[in-house]
């Protein structure tokens, strides 16, 4: 768990530094989105559609995966 949090922290720091550098060069998120043919509104719409697809599938899959994981975890021999 600590490695995961550390990894998230590193990504956040690198993203902050990269954003500061891009801002120093006069670039914004809207400029970069426009260069790839998106607007902030269309990017949010794509994100929303992706979440509307992913969340039901995630819940459906977890109805099978989580109980199997619990059984395997409970049947594992004790450590150490």
N, C-alpha and C positions, 0 to 999 in steps of 0.2 A: 504494500500500500504506500509505503514511504517513497519507493522508486517512482510510482505513478504520480504522486503529488510533486515530487522533485521534477519529473519530466514536464508536467503541466506548468510549473513555475518557470522552467527554462524556456519553454515555448512562449510564455507570456513576456518574458524579458526580451527575447530576440524579436518578437513581434513589435514590442514597444520601441526598440532601437530602430528597427526597419521603418516603422511608421514615422519616427522622428526624422530619419534621413530622407525619406520620400517627401515629407512636408518641407524640409529645408530646400529641396530641389523644386518646390512649387507644385508638387503633384498631390491630388486628393483622391479619395476613394471614388468619387463620382467621375473624375477624369479617367481613372483606370478602367472603370466599368464601361464608360463610353467608348474607350478604345477597343473593347472586345464586343461591342454592340449591345450592351445592356444599360438599362437605367436602374437607379436604386429601387424603384417601384417594381420593375420586372424581376429583379434579383430577389426581392422579398416575396413576390408571387411564386417564383420557382421554389424558394425555400419552403413556403407554406404548402405547396403541392407535394413536395417531397416528404414533409412531415405527415401530411394527411395520408400518404401511402405507407410510410414506414411505421408509424405508431400502431395501427391495427395489426400489421404483420409481426411486429415485435411482441405485442401482447399474445397473439396466437401462438407464436413459437415458444414463448416463455411458459405457456401452459403445459407444454410437453417437456421442455429442457429442464426447468427448475425442479419439478418433482424427481426426475431421473437423477439430477445432480445431488439432491438431498439424500436419496437412497444410497447412491454411491459413496457420499461423504460419511453417512452413518455406518456403512458396512466396511469402511476402510480400517485397517488395523491401527491401533494407537501408536503415536510416535514417541520415541525416545525414552 
